[in-house]
Amino acid sequence: MNTLKILETNILHASDVIYWLDGTSAENQVDMMRLPYAIELSLSVRPTNLQLMHTAGKTALWRRPTESMINGIASEADLAFPVSATYPLAGSVLDLNGRYNPRTFSLTAGNLGRQVVELYPSPYGTRFGVSGGLTGTLRFSTNSNSVPWALLTLEVATGLSGTLTFRAQADAKGDFGLSMTRLPPLPEGVDFYNAELRVAALSTADADTPLDPADLLSMKLGELDNDNTFSNPIGLTVVPGEIKLIRSMNKDHLAVQPS
């Protein structure tokens, strides 16, 4: 009878997994969908011994061990995950096909953490379903420059104190498409839903330099039916199935100014 003699055991312990999520796919992060394909990842802050493996919607991280080979069969102690110091990780992500806006991120990794990073569809990657949505262009009121990478949040009152929240991110030109997927049909006898729109942006944002949405600041928007009046949020109405172009009154864009 032949026997197999194990001379060495190779042990690699995963450090973390980063899940790349579609920030528009649900209201709560726990319900958000992973991106259905791998993205391009560039790290500016990382340990020198960090290893990566990309798959659709996630990236596995692990540290290259100093002694990965164990003589003979590995024991339970050898297989146990080693507790080690956490480490900073920062960089940028890019969808080479332009379906999602690029962004930067920073996080603390190590010790089997579950990391999540939200990405937002570009106008090109936004799909409007039967529920409709909003489109437009963001420009600063002071100089009419575009507002790149701004984050828009639409809260729709659906009746009986219920609300639904939808998000979108402007691209480098300030253009946005906000899909209202999940918005239910209007109840009988109701012509529209009331809604409120907020925007977060940076006056110093550069169209050529993606940023971390967490760094954006609350802004005021030019109202749709009051000339040269800015509020945060602004009110509007939405109708399921309608793709509505929104503009500040007497403007060809949605005007933005710091709060």
Secondary structure, DSSP 4 states (H G I P E B T S, - for coil): -------EEE---EEEEEEEEETTS-SSGGGPPBPSS--EEEEEE--TTEEEEEETTEEEEEEPPS--EEESSPPHHHHSPPP---EEEEEEEE-TTSSB--EEEEEEE-SSEEEEEEE-B-TTT----TT-EEEEEEEETTT--B-TT-EEEEEEEEETTEEEEEEEE--TTSEEEEE-TTPPPPPTT---EEEEEEEEE-TT-BTTB---GGG-EEEEEE-SSSTT-EESSEEEEE-TT-EEE---TTSSSEEEEE-
